[in-house]
Amino acid sequence: MLKFISKLVGSKSDRDLKLLQPFVDAINSHTDAVAALSNDGLREKTAGFKKAIETATAELEAEKTALYEQIAATENYDAREPLYEQIEAIDKDVLQEIERVLLEVHPEAFAVVRETAKRFTAGEVRATATELDRELAQKFHHITIEGDEVVYANSWKAAGGDITWNMVHYDVQLIGGTVLHEGKIAEMQTGEGKTLVATLPVYLNALAGRGVHVVTVNDYLAKRDSEWMAPIFNFHGLTIDCIDKHQPNSEDRRAAYYSDITYGTNNEFGFDYLRDNMARRDEDRVQTRGHHFAIVDEVDSVLIDDARTPLIISGPTPKGDQHQFDELKGFVESLMTAQKNFVQKELTDAKSLIAEGNTDEGGVKLLRAYRGLPKSKPLIKFLSQDGMKTLLQKTEGAYLQEQGKRMKLIDEDLFFTIEEKSNQVDLTGKGIDLISKSTAKDFFVMPDITAELSALEDLEGSAEERAAKKDEIMRDYGVKSERIHTVNQLLKAYALFEKDTEYVIMDNKVKIVDEQTGRIMEGRRYSDGLHQAIEAKENVKIEAATQTYATITLQNYFRMYHKLGGMTGTAETEAGEFWEIYELEVVVIPTNRPIARDDREDFVYKTNREKYNAVIEEITKLRDAGRPILVGTTSVEISELLSRALKIRKIPHQVLNAKMHQKEAEVVAEAGKPGMVTIATNMAGRGTDIKLSDEAKAAGGLAIIGTERHDSRRVDRQLRGRAGRQGDVGSSQFFVSLEDKLMRLFNSERIAGLMDRLGLEEGEVIQHSMVTKSIERAQKKVEENNFGTRKRLLEYDDVMNSQRTVIYKRRGNALKGQRIKVDIANMIYDTLADLVEMYQPSKDFENFKLDFLRTFAFEPDMIADEFTGGDFEAVCNNLFDQATKFYNDKGGRI
């Protein structure tokens, strides 16, 4: 039915392209006229576009200036606020006027950028030298001054490498540029020139003179792209810089933000915003121009993958180096040992009972082993046998009935339980008993603080004695809650976090590995003591605890922009989330040439051993055929396991993972040579194309081998997308086993049942579209779970964001000396209104006077009857006049 409707009205992609085609036609209609211009004439177009914006907004800007003059001459606070509100309304009108002019000049402006790219492709470009040209010539070798002329060479350095400009925008790239300018997400396949596409909307929006931010996922790409594209912009008198080249809070970084175009990483843009709102002086801030237009490269990585991790600026906390991780580690290690031994016994018993045909009791013991250690290798191996996964699911289903009340019967024999899907671990009564054996009886028992404090009221003795007893109860509660929290975090570190999967040890430090990209997340730490727990587990130095000074989620940071666009090769699967959270529409841009890549159905094996053997065989076969091979893995551990297996077979290869990320660019550059084998975690050189030699193309192109399906379809599509760029030949093939994490947690019982019915022997493989669809359904389940997590995080942060917006706005006003008196007047009124509201209903004038004196440092000139019998608003206004007079008199004396 859906296919029929799609044929009838066309897909969303078809409809989008239909609407965008007139823009392409309009841009192409300017081609001849722009091509006929001299180089100077081409540059003058930029000045003309800027003048059009200036003229269109001149009247509104004059109105704003007049209002600021009126504010300066107005003493009355109440009269100032409406004037500030008028200025805010005019600012919105100015933005609308800018967008109207940009829409008018859009086709010609895009034609100007394309013509500039053509002229740089043809060779050096000469024009009459400007002041900016002379400044740039002193900094860069590729720009030289000859008399009154400037010469732009068409070769220059970018990220330390030599590049020669050889790119001109295709029509599909004009579509991509238009989508970005409209504040949408352009989904473009790998190798379709996203960096070049960005030059179009960046140039157009930079004409407004309000700053354009181009956001990338890492500092290498930020520096490379800013240097690569700079001459195209510089030729038109636009300045360009990269914040990642300069130290935070430095003059150079401040200057980078005042460039027409500013490149940088998402984290640095976000941290600069937080640092600005911790600044003591206005001149110490860097993002003073606000947030006008941003283009986010790899938008799915920034706005979805990183959205669950807030940006936090933290600092030392009092007694932050005092902790109990080392003292309590032994308790948790004894718990782990006891649990492993118990689970091993339960699994052995389960095997015996099931072999005897007693599947009921065997299923219970199997479920208990699964609830105790779901990642146990012997358990995973046993579950891959015929019917075992189905038995586990059936038993679990029976015990989950009635809101899981019966699950207690399974869990009570365990020392702790693990919920692998939700990444939770819970200590049981049996576990608490075990770790309490060698301590005082109530060492890990939380006191009933409410009952104890309540009993305190009935105690005889002086108020001082009761206060001392209360302090003792609170101190005992604090010590025990900290102790239990430490044990819980240590238990998480031991039971849920694996070295070389979730984190690596480098330079004797625990460093987090980003599960989406495989990169090390420098400077990031797990919160709430978890990072310290992992440090204790790995016997490295336990860093001191920190406290949060400022925080914001990337979601809320990017929602501050007037207009936001994004580019990626994979956004369509998350189109719903982009719209719901950011109101960003995803538009799929067609490829310049048809995709010739052969995407094959998944190979599914029963065990990991069979799967990895098949992967090695496939690598050997493809290498013998002379094809370059990129093997994608989901963790450092798997990449190293495959590397060892290839070394044993004497197959030359290179490895790219979180431990070796420094050599990323050179590894990716070599990856397209015939017979080259590259093993990479998900990072796979994002933003860097694997370019194939002619021999490699003739042999069949790049072969992608995925050793496991990722939780997200998007990451799998990114891996596939490394092959088949710009119409090149290539292939992609995923190898999956029932022991893979995704298959264990979601949906493998259906595939296991199918394999059982087919009677597949060890080493045999299943390959069918039905299986691939089943795996994609499992991925959708995970994506839905992750979307729910991100949405909840945003809902929590929205509350804080409302507060943050108000506080930071007032802070900014105070630093700039704008609106500060209005803000102070509002705070005075709100504070005294709260006091009146608290004490007037109970007619408690004496306590009101005391609280008022404590808050405002003077006694109110008011009698009790006025306060208790007066109108609420009249009382507030009277007190407000007194407070503001006192404040102004004090200010005058200072």
Secondary structure, DSSP 8 states (H G I E B T S, - for coil): -HHHHHHHH--HHHHHHHHHHHHHHHHHHTHHHHHTS-HHHHHHHHHHHHHHHHHHHHHHHHHHHHHHHHHHT---HHHHHHHHHHHHHHHHHHHHHHHHHHHHHHHHHHHHHHHHHHHHHHS-EEEE--HHHHHHHHH-TTEEEETTEEEE-SEEEETTEEEE------HHHHHHHHHHHTT-EEE--TTS-HHHHHHHHHHHHHTTSS-EEEEESSHHHHHHHHHHHHHHHHTTT--EEEGGGS-TTSHHHHHHHTSSEEEEEHHHHHHHHHHHTT-SSGGG-S-TT---EEEEETHHIIIIITTTS-EEEEEE-TTTT---HHHHHHHHHHHHHHHHHHHHHHHHHHHHHHHTT-HHHHHHHHHHHHHH-TT-HHHHHHHTSTTHHHHHHHHHHHHTHHHHTTHHHHHTTSSEEEETTTTEEEE-HHHHHHHHTTS-TTTT----HHHHHHHHHT--S-HHHHHHHHHHHHHHHHHHHHHHHHHHHHHHHHHH--BTTTEEEETTEEEEB-TTT--B-TT---TTTHHHHHHHHTTS-----EEEEEEE-HHHHHTTSSEEEEEES--GGGHHHIIIII---EEE---SS--EEEE---EEESSHHHHHHHHHHHHHHHHHTT--EEEE-SSHHHHHHHHHHHHHTT---EEESGGGGGGHHHHHHHTTSTT-EEEE-TTTTTT------HHHHHTT-EEEEESS--SSHHHHHHHHTTSSGGG-EEEEEEEEETTSHHHHHTTHHHHHHHHHHHT--TT--B--HHHHHHHHHHHHHHHHHHHHHHHHHHHHHHHHHHHHHHHHHHHHHHHHTSSHHHHHHHHHHHHHHHHHHHHTTTT-HHHHHHHHHHHHSS--S--HHHHHHS-HHHHHHHHHHHHHHHHHHHHHH-
